[in-house]
Amino acid sequence: MRRILFAFPIVCLGLIGVCAQPNRTVRSTPPAAKPVAAGALADRGRVIGRTYTNNTFRFEVTFPDEWLIPGNDFEDYMKKQGFDVSLKAPANLSPAAKAAVTAAIKRLQIVMTAYSSMPGTPGQAVVRVAFESLAANPQIKDGVDYCDAIRSTYGALRLPAGSQVSETQAEKLGKMQFAFLDSTSGGSKMRTYVTVRNGYAILFRIDYKDDADLQVLRKVLSDGNFDLK
């Protein structure tokens, strides 16, 4: 079975270190919202058409009409077509790194996946929206802390040759300030935007080859409503 849509830097979606992080000057300032109990599953939100809405975390984002927003049975359907679109640790990792990535994936709650075209199409991009509870890491207060915590884990892992991860960066999209990391592996590019609300990291991760697809995600976030009433 072919493996697609996945490269090493899935750790950018959820591999958290437990050490305290240094203070940084770039901060997100999300509105107050109803607390989520520690250890509880986050509200999965809902998808109507190409719009994802989450009332607990008070945001919604809309993808372009040409993007594919699959249903919950999409992974099973694609497996029958010979494609595995699930998230798994790559086989080329060291045993320790593979175990760490597998554990990271289990901590994630992926609530929406959007494809620029059908899986298997050359140059296809995929965006995943995911949550990760920070109950075990109360020192992480915002997206910068989260990205710094991810970076702090890399020194302990044996990474595949050619994998690169950027410094923690920040970008204001619309009214929201996001921290983000860029990473590359095997010719694929990834960017993960992060903000923190209600004790959860909220992640918008794109795997892409064409920079035009990255601009699509930037516009989705710029036009998103992150202050739902």
DAMO-V917263 format. One record per residue. N is the residue number from 1. RES is the residue in one letter. PHI is phi in radians with two decimals (none if undefined). OMEGA is omega as a letter, one per 20 degrees, with the letter a starting at -180 (none if undefined). D_CENTER is the distance of its C-alpha to the mean C-alpha in Angstrom with 2 decimals. Layout:
N:RES:PHI:OMEGA:D_CENTER
N:RES:PHI:OMEGA:D_CENTER
This chain:
1:M:none:a:24.68
2:R:-1.34:r:22.48
3:R:-1.87:r:18.94
4:I:-2.38:r:16.72
5:L:1.20:a:13.21
6:F:-2.50:r:12.26
7:A:-2.42:a:13.08
8:F:-0.83:a:13.26
9:P:-1.23:r:10.34
10:I:-1.00:r:8.12
11:V:-1.02:r:9.31
12:C:-1.19:r:7.02
13:L:-1.73:r:4.53
14:G:3.10:a:7.74
15:L:-1.69:a:11.05
16:I:-1.77:r:12.91
17:G:-1.43:a:16.45
18:V:-1.86:a:19.16
19:C:-1.41:r:21.22
20:A:-1.12:a:21.72
21:Q:-1.83:r:20.14
22:P:-1.18:r:22.38
23:N:-1.19:r:22.66
24:R:-2.24:a:21.18
25:T:-1.55:a:22.47
26:V:-1.58:a:19.40
27:R:-2.33:r:18.41
28:S:-1.55:r:16.71
29:T:-2.25:a:19.33
30:P:-1.24:r:18.05
31:P:-1.22:r:20.92
32:A:-1.15:r:22.28
33:A:-2.65:a:21.31
34:K:-1.11:a:22.46
35:P:-1.09:r:21.48
36:V:-1.87:a:19.65
37:A:-1.05:r:21.67
38:A:-1.02:r:20.47
39:G:1.48:a:19.32
40:A:-1.38:r:19.23
41:L:-1.22:r:16.63
42:A:-1.20:r:14.90
43:D:-1.02:a:16.23
44:R:-1.29:a:14.50
45:G:1.25:a:15.78
46:R:-2.57:r:17.34
47:V:-2.04:r:17.22
48:I:-2.17:a:20.47
49:G:1.14:r:20.92
50:R:-2.03:r:17.90
51:T:-1.94:r:17.13
52:Y:-1.77:a:14.66
53:T:-2.22:r:16.31
54:N:-2.34:a:15.77
55:N:-1.30:r:19.02
56:T:-1.12:a:18.27
57:F:-1.68:r:15.58
58:R:1.03:r:17.64
59:F:-2.68:r:15.58
60:E:-2.57:r:15.53
61:V:-2.37:a:14.26
62:T:-2.17:r:16.22
63:F:-1.69:a:15.66
64:P:-1.06:a:18.74
65:D:-1.05:a:21.39
66:E:-1.38:r:21.17
67:W:-1.46:a:17.60
68:L:-1.64:r:17.53
69:I:-2.00:a:16.00
70:P:-1.35:r:17.10
71:G:-1.50:a:18.47
72:N:-1.17:a:18.00
73:D:-1.63:a:20.52
74:F:-1.14:a:18.89
75:E:-1.05:r:17.98
76:D:-1.10:r:21.60
77:Y:-1.08:a:22.99
78:M:-1.18:r:21.32
79:K:-1.06:r:22.54
80:K:-1.19:r:25.99
81:Q:-1.58:r:25.66
82:G:1.68:r:24.95
83:F:-2.07:r:21.20
84:D:-1.84:a:18.73
85:V:-1.80:r:15.26
86:S:-1.33:r:14.06
87:L:-1.56:r:11.77
88:K:-2.49:r:14.28
89:A:-1.18:r:15.09
90:P:-1.09:a:16.96
91:A:-1.24:a:20.70
92:N:-1.49:r:21.43
93:L:-1.43:r:20.06
94:S:-1.15:r:22.69
95:P:-0.96:a:23.27
96:A:-1.16:r:22.00
97:A:-1.17:r:18.73
98:K:-1.09:r:18.32
99:A:-1.12:a:19.06
100:A:-1.15:r:16.58
101:V:-1.17:r:13.66
102:T:-1.05:r:15.03
103:A:-1.12:r:15.24
104:A:-1.10:r:11.66
105:I:-1.07:a:10.61
106:K:-1.14:r:13.28
107:R:-1.39:a:12.02
108:L:-1.52:r:8.92
109:Q:-2.08:a:9.82
110:I:-1.46:a:8.22
111:V:-1.88:r:10.24
112:M:-2.76:r:10.15
113:T:-2.27:r:10.05
114:A:-2.27:a:11.90
115:Y:-2.00:r:13.97
116:S:-1.23:r:16.16
117:S:-2.83:a:18.85
118:M:-1.07:r:19.76
119:P:-0.92:a:18.21
120:G:1.74:r:20.65
121:T:-1.24:r:21.48
122:P:-0.98:r:21.88
123:G:1.34:a:19.37
124:Q:-1.13:r:17.02
125:A:-2.01:r:13.45
126:V:-2.39:r:10.60
127:V:-2.01:r:7.77
128:R:-2.12:r:5.60
129:V:-1.80:a:5.53
130:A:-2.50:r:5.38
131:F:-2.09:r:7.84
132:E:-2.41:r:9.40
133:S:-1.15:r:13.09
134:L:-1.87:a:14.60
135:A:-1.00:a:18.06
136:A:-1.49:a:18.81
137:N:-2.36:a:17.79
138:P:-1.12:r:19.63
139:Q:-1.24:r:19.99
140:I:-1.51:a:16.43
141:K:-1.84:a:17.19
142:D:-2.72:a:14.68
143:G:-1.13:r:11.72
144:V:-1.12:r:14.14
145:D:-1.01:a:15.13
146:Y:-1.10:a:11.68
147:C:-1.12:r:11.21
148:D:-1.10:r:14.86
149:A:-1.15:r:14.55
150:I:-1.06:a:12.16
151:R:-1.08:a:14.72
152:S:-1.18:a:17.53
153:T:-1.46:a:16.82
154:Y:-1.13:a:17.30
155:G:-1.12:a:21.02
156:A:-1.57:a:21.54
157:L:-1.98:r:20.06
158:R:-1.59:a:21.84
159:L:-1.54:r:19.44
160:P:-1.05:r:20.44
161:A:-1.02:r:22.69
162:G:1.57:r:21.27
163:S:-1.37:a:17.73
164:Q:-2.35:r:17.02
165:V:-2.31:a:14.59
166:S:-1.31:r:15.41
167:E:-1.19:r:16.59
168:T:-1.10:a:14.61
169:Q:-2.22:a:15.09
170:A:-2.48:r:15.15
171:E:-2.63:r:15.67
172:K:-1.61:r:17.23
173:L:-2.10:a:16.27
174:G:1.13:r:18.89
175:K:-1.65:a:19.69
176:M:-1.82:r:16.39
177:Q:-1.78:r:15.72
178:F:-2.04:r:12.22
179:A:-1.52:r:11.73
180:F:-2.70:r:9.88
181:L:-2.18:r:10.21
182:D:-1.81:r:11.54
183:S:-2.58:r:12.32
184:T:-2.35:r:14.73
185:S:-2.86:r:16.14
186:G:1.02:r:18.94
187:G:1.55:r:19.03
188:S:-1.70:r:15.44
189:K:-2.06:r:13.28
190:M:-2.35:r:9.60
191:R:-2.36:r:8.23
192:T:-2.18:r:5.32
193:Y:-1.58:a:6.86
194:V:-2.40:r:7.45
195:T:-2.40:a:10.40
196:V:-2.18:r:12.28
197:R:-2.52:r:14.56
198:N:0.95:r:17.00
199:G:1.37:r:16.02
200:Y:-2.22:r:12.36
201:A:-1.44:r:9.25
202:I:-1.92:a:7.42
203:L:-2.09:r:3.89
204:F:-2.15:a:4.19
205:R:-2.02:r:3.55
206:I:-2.07:r:7.23
207:D:-1.84:a:9.68
208:Y:-2.68:r:13.05
209:K:-2.14:a:16.64
210:D:-1.61:a:18.22
211:D:-1.05:r:17.54
212:A:-1.09:r:18.54
213:D:-1.23:r:15.32
214:L:-1.10:r:13.41
215:Q:-1.13:r:16.07
216:V:-1.08:r:15.39
217:L:-1.10:r:11.88
218:R:-1.05:r:13.63
219:K:-1.23:r:16.34
220:V:-0.99:a:14.33
221:L:-1.27:r:13.03
222:S:-1.09:a:16.56
223:D:-1.53:a:18.24
224:G:-1.17:r:16.15
225:N:-1.77:a:18.13
226:F:-1.89:r:16.70
227:D:-2.47:r:20.13
228:L:-1.07:r:21.02
229:K:-1.59:none:24.43
